[in-house]
Protein backbone atom coordinates (compact mmCIF):
# COMPACT_ATOMS: atom_id res chain seq x y z
CA UNK A 1 0.00 0.00 0.00
CA UNK A 2 2.59 2.59 1.06
CA UNK A 3 4.87 1.81 -1.87
CA UNK A 4 2.48 3.81 -4.02
CA UNK A 5 3.83 6.91 -2.23
CA UNK A 6 7.08 6.29 -4.09
CA UNK A 7 5.51 5.28 -7.40
CA UNK A 8 6.43 1.64 -6.83
CA UNK A 9 4.65 -1.65 -7.44
CA UNK A 10 3.13 -3.56 -4.50
CA UNK A 11 5.48 -5.59 -2.32
CA UNK A 12 6.43 -9.12 -3.31
CA UNK A 13 6.94 -11.13 -0.14
CA UNK A 14 10.31 -12.84 0.15
CA UNK A 15 12.76 -14.13 2.72
CA UNK A 16 11.75 -14.12 6.38
CA UNK A 17 8.62 -12.09 5.71
CA UNK A 18 7.41 -14.72 3.25
CA UNK A 19 8.25 -17.48 5.73
CA UNK A 20 6.32 -15.74 8.50
CA UNK A 21 3.31 -15.27 6.26
CA UNK A 22 3.40 -18.91 5.11
CA UNK A 23 3.57 -20.24 8.67
CA UNK A 24 0.50 -18.24 9.65
CA UNK A 25 -1.37 -19.34 6.52
CA UNK A 26 -0.59 -22.97 7.31
CA UNK A 27 -1.92 -22.63 10.84
CA UNK A 28 -5.05 -20.85 9.63
CA UNK A 29 -5.71 -23.71 7.24
CA UNK A 30 -5.55 -26.20 10.12
CA UNK A 31 -7.76 -24.04 12.32
CA UNK A 32 -10.39 -23.67 9.61
CA UNK A 33 -10.36 -27.40 8.99
CA UNK A 34 -10.95 -27.90 12.71
CA UNK A 35 -13.88 -25.47 12.69
CA UNK A 36 -15.41 -27.16 9.63
CA UNK A 37 -15.10 -30.56 11.29
CA UNK A 38 -16.32 -29.73 14.79
CA UNK A 39 -18.58 -26.78 14.12
CA UNK A 40 -16.69 -24.86 16.85
CA UNK A 41 -19.77 -24.55 19.12
CA UNK A 42 -17.94 -22.48 21.74
CA UNK A 43 -16.23 -20.27 19.12
CA UNK A 44 -12.81 -21.01 20.64
CA UNK A 45 -11.19 -21.67 17.28
CA UNK A 46 -12.97 -18.73 15.71
CA UNK A 47 -11.30 -16.52 18.30
CA UNK A 48 -7.90 -18.00 17.46
CA UNK A 49 -8.59 -17.49 13.77
CA UNK A 50 -9.41 -13.82 14.32
CA UNK A 51 -6.19 -13.34 16.30
CA UNK A 52 -4.09 -15.01 13.61
CA UNK A 53 -5.64 -12.94 10.81
CA UNK A 54 -5.10 -9.83 12.92
CA UNK A 55 -1.44 -10.75 13.29
CA UNK A 56 -1.11 -11.01 9.51
CA UNK A 57 -2.57 -7.53 9.15
CA UNK A 58 -0.27 -6.17 11.86
CA UNK A 59 2.81 -7.72 10.25
CA UNK A 60 1.85 -6.18 6.91
CA UNK A 61 1.46 -2.77 8.54
CA UNK A 62 4.78 -3.12 10.36
CA UNK A 63 6.68 -4.00 7.18
CA UNK A 64 5.12 -1.07 5.36
CA UNK A 65 6.04 1.32 8.17
CA UNK A 66 9.64 0.08 8.19
CA UNK A 67 9.87 0.42 4.42
CA UNK A 68 8.36 3.92 4.25
CA UNK A 69 10.48 5.12 7.16
CA UNK A 70 13.62 3.90 5.43
CA UNK A 71 12.72 5.44 2.08
CA UNK A 72 12.08 8.84 3.64
CA UNK A 73 15.26 8.51 5.74
CA UNK A 74 17.27 8.05 2.55
CA UNK A 75 16.07 11.47 1.38
CA UNK A 76 17.49 13.21 4.47
CA UNK A 77 21.07 14.31 3.76
CA UNK A 78 21.65 17.16 6.19
CA UNK A 79 22.84 16.66 9.75
CA UNK A 80 21.07 19.76 11.10
CA UNK A 81 17.44 20.77 10.76
CA UNK A 82 18.45 24.39 10.26
CA UNK A 83 20.23 23.42 7.05
CA UNK A 84 17.28 21.57 5.52
CA UNK A 85 15.07 22.87 2.77
CA UNK A 86 11.33 22.74 3.35
CA UNK A 87 11.13 19.64 1.15
CA UNK A 88 13.86 17.79 3.06
CA UNK A 89 12.34 18.82 6.38
CA UNK A 90 9.01 17.35 5.28
CA UNK A 91 10.79 14.10 4.36
CA UNK A 92 12.46 14.06 7.77
CA UNK A 93 9.14 14.40 9.59
CA UNK A 94 7.60 11.72 7.36
CA UNK A 95 10.51 9.45 8.30
CA UNK A 96 9.93 10.16 12.00
CA UNK A 97 6.21 9.44 11.66
CA UNK A 98 6.69 6.01 10.09
CA UNK A 99 9.67 5.23 12.32
CA UNK A 100 7.55 5.79 15.43
CA UNK A 101 4.69 3.86 13.93
CA UNK A 102 7.13 1.04 13.25
CA UNK A 103 8.64 0.60 16.69
CA UNK A 104 5.25 0.90 18.39
CA UNK A 105 3.92 -1.86 16.12
CA UNK A 106 6.89 -4.11 16.91
CA UNK A 107 5.89 -4.39 20.55
CA UNK A 108 2.20 -4.49 19.69
CA UNK A 109 2.74 -7.58 17.51
CA UNK A 110 4.88 -9.27 20.14
CA UNK A 111 2.20 -8.72 22.77
CA UNK A 112 -0.45 -10.12 20.40
CA UNK A 113 1.74 -13.17 19.91
CA UNK A 114 1.95 -13.48 23.67
CA UNK A 115 -1.83 -13.36 23.92
CA UNK A 116 -2.16 -16.09 21.29
CA UNK A 117 0.42 -18.32 22.99
CA UNK A 118 -1.20 -17.78 26.36
CA UNK A 119 -4.54 -18.91 24.98
CA UNK A 120 -3.48 -21.85 22.82
CA UNK A 121 -0.95 -23.24 25.31
CA UNK A 122 -3.25 -22.61 28.32
CA UNK A 123 -0.55 -20.72 30.20
CA UNK A 124 -2.92 -18.59 32.34
CA UNK A 125 -0.37 -15.77 32.45
CA UNK A 126 -3.14 -13.34 33.44
CA UNK A 127 -3.14 -14.96 36.86
CA UNK A 128 0.46 -13.84 37.31
CA UNK A 129 0.06 -10.42 35.71
CA UNK A 130 -3.24 -9.07 34.47
CA UNK A 131 -1.75 -6.94 31.68
CA UNK A 132 1.08 -9.15 30.46
CA UNK A 133 3.59 -8.74 27.65
CA UNK A 134 5.16 -11.24 25.28
CA UNK A 135 8.20 -11.44 27.53
CA UNK A 136 6.00 -12.17 30.56
CA UNK A 137 4.56 -15.09 28.59
CA UNK A 138 8.08 -16.40 27.96
CA UNK A 139 8.76 -16.32 31.68
CA UNK A 140 5.51 -18.15 32.32
CA UNK A 141 6.45 -20.82 29.77
CA UNK A 142 9.75 -21.27 31.58
CA UNK A 143 8.04 -21.48 34.98
CA UNK A 144 5.54 -24.08 33.77
CA UNK A 145 8.10 -25.95 31.64
CA UNK A 146 5.78 -25.59 28.66
CA UNK A 147 7.00 -26.28 25.10
CA UNK A 148 10.72 -26.31 26.05
CA UNK A 149 11.95 -26.49 22.44
CA UNK A 150 9.86 -23.48 21.42
CA UNK A 151 10.93 -21.61 24.55
CA UNK A 152 14.58 -22.23 23.72
CA UNK A 153 14.04 -20.95 20.18
CA UNK A 154 12.23 -17.81 21.32
CA UNK A 155 14.78 -17.12 24.06
CA UNK A 156 17.56 -17.45 21.49
CA UNK A 157 15.90 -14.85 19.26
CA UNK A 158 15.38 -12.58 22.24
CA UNK A 159 19.09 -12.73 23.10
CA UNK A 160 20.20 -12.27 19.49
CA UNK A 161 18.33 -8.97 19.16
CA UNK A 162 18.61 -7.90 22.79
CA UNK A 163 20.48 -4.63 22.23
CA UNK A 164 18.32 -3.43 19.34
CA UNK A 165 15.14 -4.27 21.20
CA UNK A 166 16.30 -2.52 24.36
CA UNK A 167 16.90 0.68 22.41
CA UNK A 168 13.52 0.45 20.72
CA UNK A 169 11.75 -0.36 23.99
CA UNK A 170 13.24 2.75 25.55
CA UNK A 171 12.01 4.82 22.61
CA UNK A 172 8.56 3.21 22.75
CA UNK A 173 8.23 3.93 26.46
CA UNK A 174 9.44 7.49 25.97
CA UNK A 175 7.01 8.06 23.13
CA UNK A 176 4.02 6.64 24.99
CA UNK A 177 4.66 7.80 28.54
CA UNK A 178 6.92 10.84 28.32
CA UNK A 179 8.11 13.43 25.86
CA UNK A 180 8.60 12.68 22.18
CA UNK A 181 12.12 11.37 21.61
CA UNK A 182 13.16 13.98 19.07
CA UNK A 183 11.86 16.80 21.29
CA UNK A 184 13.75 15.49 24.30
CA UNK A 185 16.92 15.23 22.20
CA UNK A 186 16.35 18.77 20.94
CA UNK A 187 15.99 20.16 24.47
CA UNK A 188 19.02 18.25 25.75
CA UNK A 189 21.25 19.53 22.97
CA UNK A 190 20.03 23.11 23.33
CA UNK A 191 20.73 22.93 27.04
CA UNK A 192 24.35 22.10 26.25
CA UNK A 193 24.75 25.22 24.17
CA UNK A 194 22.02 27.64 23.26
CA UNK A 195 24.11 28.93 20.38
CA UNK A 196 24.77 25.59 18.68
CA UNK A 197 22.71 24.10 15.90
CA UNK A 198 20.79 20.96 16.81
CA UNK A 199 22.28 17.86 15.21
CA UNK A 200 19.91 15.09 14.22
CA UNK A 201 20.11 11.62 15.66
CA UNK A 202 21.81 8.94 13.60
CA UNK A 203 18.82 8.18 11.40
CA UNK A 204 20.45 5.26 9.62
CA UNK A 205 21.44 3.63 12.91
CA UNK A 206 17.84 3.99 14.07
CA UNK A 207 16.68 2.36 10.85
CA UNK A 208 19.04 -0.57 11.35
CA UNK A 209 17.48 -1.19 14.75
CA UNK A 210 14.00 -1.02 13.27
CA UNK A 211 14.86 -3.35 10.41
CA UNK A 212 16.44 -5.82 12.84
CA UNK A 213 13.27 -5.70 14.93
CA UNK A 214 11.21 -6.65 11.86
CA UNK A 215 13.52 -9.61 11.32
CA UNK A 216 13.13 -10.55 14.99
CA UNK A 217 9.34 -10.42 14.71
CA UNK A 218 9.32 -12.56 11.55
CA UNK A 219 11.57 -15.20 13.08
CA UNK A 220 9.46 -15.25 16.24
CA UNK A 221 6.29 -15.74 14.19
CA UNK A 222 7.82 -18.61 12.24
CA UNK A 223 8.88 -20.50 15.36
CA UNK A 224 5.56 -19.94 17.12
CA UNK A 225 3.34 -20.92 14.22
CA UNK A 226 5.46 -23.90 13.22
CA UNK A 227 5.09 -25.14 16.79
CA UNK A 228 1.34 -24.49 16.82
CA UNK A 229 0.97 -26.31 13.50
CA UNK A 230 2.80 -29.33 14.92
CA UNK A 231 0.60 -29.34 18.03
CA UNK A 232 -2.54 -28.99 15.94
CA UNK A 233 -1.51 -31.75 13.56
CA UNK A 234 -0.77 -34.10 16.46
CA UNK A 235 -4.11 -33.40 18.07
CA UNK A 236 -6.00 -34.43 14.92
CA UNK A 237 -4.16 -37.72 14.41
CA UNK A 238 -6.32 -40.82 14.98
C-alpha positions as CSV (number, residue, x, y, z in Angstrom):
1,X,0.0,0.0,0.0
2,X,2.6,2.6,1.1
3,X,4.9,1.8,-1.9
4,X,2.5,3.8,-4.0
5,X,3.8,6.9,-2.2
6,X,7.1,6.3,-4.1
7,X,5.5,5.3,-7.4
8,X,6.4,1.6,-6.8
9,X,4.6,-1.6,-7.4
10,X,3.1,-3.6,-4.5
11,X,5.5,-5.6,-2.3
12,X,6.4,-9.1,-3.3
13,X,6.9,-11.1,-0.1
14,X,10.3,-12.8,0.2
15,X,12.8,-14.1,2.7
16,X,11.7,-14.1,6.4
17,X,8.6,-12.1,5.7
18,X,7.4,-14.7,3.3
19,X,8.3,-17.5,5.7
20,X,6.3,-15.7,8.5
21,X,3.3,-15.3,6.3
22,X,3.4,-18.9,5.1
23,X,3.6,-20.2,8.7
24,X,0.5,-18.2,9.6
25,X,-1.4,-19.3,6.5
26,X,-0.6,-23.0,7.3
27,X,-1.9,-22.6,10.8
28,X,-5.1,-20.8,9.6
29,X,-5.7,-23.7,7.2
30,X,-5.5,-26.2,10.1
31,X,-7.8,-24.0,12.3
32,X,-10.4,-23.7,9.6
33,X,-10.4,-27.4,9.0
34,X,-11.0,-27.9,12.7
35,X,-13.9,-25.5,12.7
36,X,-15.4,-27.2,9.6
37,X,-15.1,-30.6,11.3
38,X,-16.3,-29.7,14.8
39,X,-18.6,-26.8,14.1
40,X,-16.7,-24.9,16.8
41,X,-19.8,-24.5,19.1
42,X,-17.9,-22.5,21.7
43,X,-16.2,-20.3,19.1
44,X,-12.8,-21.0,20.6
45,X,-11.2,-21.7,17.3
46,X,-13.0,-18.7,15.7
47,X,-11.3,-16.5,18.3
48,X,-7.9,-18.0,17.5
49,X,-8.6,-17.5,13.8
50,X,-9.4,-13.8,14.3
51,X,-6.2,-13.3,16.3
52,X,-4.1,-15.0,13.6
53,X,-5.6,-12.9,10.8
54,X,-5.1,-9.8,12.9
55,X,-1.4,-10.8,13.3
56,X,-1.1,-11.0,9.5
57,X,-2.6,-7.5,9.2
58,X,-0.3,-6.2,11.9
59,X,2.8,-7.7,10.2
60,X,1.9,-6.2,6.9
61,X,1.5,-2.8,8.5
62,X,4.8,-3.1,10.4
63,X,6.7,-4.0,7.2
64,X,5.1,-1.1,5.4
65,X,6.0,1.3,8.2
66,X,9.6,0.1,8.2
67,X,9.9,0.4,4.4
68,X,8.4,3.9,4.3
69,X,10.5,5.1,7.2
70,X,13.6,3.9,5.4
71,X,12.7,5.4,2.1
72,X,12.1,8.8,3.6
73,X,15.3,8.5,5.7
74,X,17.3,8.0,2.5
75,X,16.1,11.5,1.4
76,X,17.5,13.2,4.5
77,X,21.1,14.3,3.8
78,X,21.7,17.2,6.2
79,X,22.8,16.7,9.8
80,X,21.1,19.8,11.1
81,X,17.4,20.8,10.8
82,X,18.4,24.4,10.3
83,X,20.2,23.4,7.1
84,X,17.3,21.6,5.5
85,X,15.1,22.9,2.8
86,X,11.3,22.7,3.4
87,X,11.1,19.6,1.2
88,X,13.9,17.8,3.1
89,X,12.3,18.8,6.4
90,X,9.0,17.4,5.3
91,X,10.8,14.1,4.4
92,X,12.5,14.1,7.8
93,X,9.1,14.4,9.6
94,X,7.6,11.7,7.4
95,X,10.5,9.5,8.3
96,X,9.9,10.2,12.0
97,X,6.2,9.4,11.7
98,X,6.7,6.0,10.1
99,X,9.7,5.2,12.3
100,X,7.6,5.8,15.4
101,X,4.7,3.9,13.9
102,X,7.1,1.0,13.2
103,X,8.6,0.6,16.7
104,X,5.3,0.9,18.4
105,X,3.9,-1.9,16.1
106,X,6.9,-4.1,16.9
107,X,5.9,-4.4,20.6
108,X,2.2,-4.5,19.7
109,X,2.7,-7.6,17.5
110,X,4.9,-9.3,20.1
111,X,2.2,-8.7,22.8
112,X,-0.5,-10.1,20.4
113,X,1.7,-13.2,19.9
114,X,2.0,-13.5,23.7
115,X,-1.8,-13.4,23.9
116,X,-2.2,-16.1,21.3
117,X,0.4,-18.3,23.0
118,X,-1.2,-17.8,26.4
119,X,-4.5,-18.9,25.0
120,X,-3.5,-21.9,22.8
121,X,-1.0,-23.2,25.3
122,X,-3.3,-22.6,28.3
123,X,-0.5,-20.7,30.2
124,X,-2.9,-18.6,32.3
125,X,-0.4,-15.8,32.4
126,X,-3.1,-13.3,33.4
127,X,-3.1,-15.0,36.9
128,X,0.5,-13.8,37.3
129,X,0.1,-10.4,35.7
130,X,-3.2,-9.1,34.5
131,X,-1.8,-6.9,31.7
132,X,1.1,-9.1,30.5
133,X,3.6,-8.7,27.6
134,X,5.2,-11.2,25.3
135,X,8.2,-11.4,27.5
136,X,6.0,-12.2,30.6
137,X,4.6,-15.1,28.6
138,X,8.1,-16.4,28.0
139,X,8.8,-16.3,31.7
140,X,5.5,-18.2,32.3
141,X,6.5,-20.8,29.8
142,X,9.8,-21.3,31.6
143,X,8.0,-21.5,35.0
144,X,5.5,-24.1,33.8
145,X,8.1,-26.0,31.6
146,X,5.8,-25.6,28.7
147,X,7.0,-26.3,25.1
148,X,10.7,-26.3,26.0
149,X,11.9,-26.5,22.4
150,X,9.9,-23.5,21.4
151,X,10.9,-21.6,24.5
152,X,14.6,-22.2,23.7
153,X,14.0,-20.9,20.2
154,X,12.2,-17.8,21.3
155,X,14.8,-17.1,24.1
156,X,17.6,-17.4,21.5
157,X,15.9,-14.8,19.3
158,X,15.4,-12.6,22.2
159,X,19.1,-12.7,23.1
160,X,20.2,-12.3,19.5
161,X,18.3,-9.0,19.2
162,X,18.6,-7.9,22.8
163,X,20.5,-4.6,22.2
164,X,18.3,-3.4,19.3
165,X,15.1,-4.3,21.2
166,X,16.3,-2.5,24.4
167,X,16.9,0.7,22.4
168,X,13.5,0.4,20.7
169,X,11.7,-0.4,24.0
170,X,13.2,2.7,25.5
171,X,12.0,4.8,22.6
172,X,8.6,3.2,22.8
173,X,8.2,3.9,26.5
174,X,9.4,7.5,26.0
175,X,7.0,8.1,23.1
176,X,4.0,6.6,25.0
177,X,4.7,7.8,28.5
178,X,6.9,10.8,28.3
179,X,8.1,13.4,25.9
180,X,8.6,12.7,22.2
181,X,12.1,11.4,21.6
182,X,13.2,14.0,19.1
183,X,11.9,16.8,21.3
184,X,13.8,15.5,24.3
185,X,16.9,15.2,22.2
186,X,16.4,18.8,20.9
187,X,16.0,20.2,24.5
188,X,19.0,18.3,25.7
189,X,21.2,19.5,23.0
190,X,20.0,23.1,23.3
191,X,20.7,22.9,27.0
192,X,24.4,22.1,26.2
193,X,24.8,25.2,24.2
194,X,22.0,27.6,23.3
195,X,24.1,28.9,20.4
196,X,24.8,25.6,18.7
197,X,22.7,24.1,15.9
198,X,20.8,21.0,16.8
199,X,22.3,17.9,15.2
200,X,19.9,15.1,14.2
201,X,20.1,11.6,15.7
202,X,21.8,8.9,13.6
203,X,18.8,8.2,11.4
204,X,20.4,5.3,9.6
205,X,21.4,3.6,12.9
206,X,17.8,4.0,14.1
207,X,16.7,2.4,10.8
208,X,19.0,-0.6,11.3
209,X,17.5,-1.2,14.8
210,X,14.0,-1.0,13.3
211,X,14.9,-3.3,10.4
212,X,16.4,-5.8,12.8
213,X,13.3,-5.7,14.9
214,X,11.2,-6.6,11.9
215,X,13.5,-9.6,11.3
216,X,13.1,-10.6,15.0
217,X,9.3,-10.4,14.7
218,X,9.3,-12.6,11.6
219,X,11.6,-15.2,13.1
220,X,9.5,-15.2,16.2
221,X,6.3,-15.7,14.2
222,X,7.8,-18.6,12.2
223,X,8.9,-20.5,15.4
224,X,5.6,-19.9,17.1
225,X,3.3,-20.9,14.2
226,X,5.5,-23.9,13.2
227,X,5.1,-25.1,16.8
228,X,1.3,-24.5,16.8
229,X,1.0,-26.3,13.5
230,X,2.8,-29.3,14.9
231,X,0.6,-29.3,18.0
232,X,-2.5,-29.0,15.9
233,X,-1.5,-31.7,13.6
234,X,-0.8,-34.1,16.5
235,X,-4.1,-33.4,18.1
236,X,-6.0,-34.4,14.9
237,X,-4.2,-37.7,14.4
238,X,-6.3,-40.8,15.0
